[in-house]
Amino acid sequence: MNTFFIKIFFSLICFYLFLYIISFSIFEIKNNKNVLGGVFTLVLSITAILYSNIVFWIN
């Protein structure tokens, strides 16, 4: 059973991971000049974080 506290905790962990992935994407774009890899990582992470949160909160 998912309580409200567990849902908030999961969302906070996902937000922390999202910030970490954004920083990695910015690093890839700025330092390594890998625009395609940085943008793809950012889009994939946004999709995964949103989908996991939506499924977790609905269920």
C-alpha positions, -999 to +999 in steps of 0.1 A: +000+000+000+014+033-010+009+060+016+011+097+009+045+098+026+059+071+003+046+090-027+062+122-016+095+105-008+095+088-043+088+121-060+116+139-041+141+111-050+130+114-086+134+152-085+170+148-071+179+123-098+164+146-124+186+174-113+216+151-114+208+140-149+203+177-160+237+186-147+253+156-166+235+167-198+248+203-195+283+189-188+280+168-220+269+197-241+293+223-228+325+204-220+325+175-244+306+194-273+283+164-275+250+182-282+231+152-296+241+130-266+233+157-241+199+165-256+190+128-260+199+121-224+178+150-213+148+140-233+150+104-222+154+113-186+124+137-187+103+110-203+113+083-178+109+106-147+075+118-159+062+083-168+074+067-135+058+095-114+025+093-133+024+055-129+033+056-092+008+083-084-021+067-103-015+033-089 
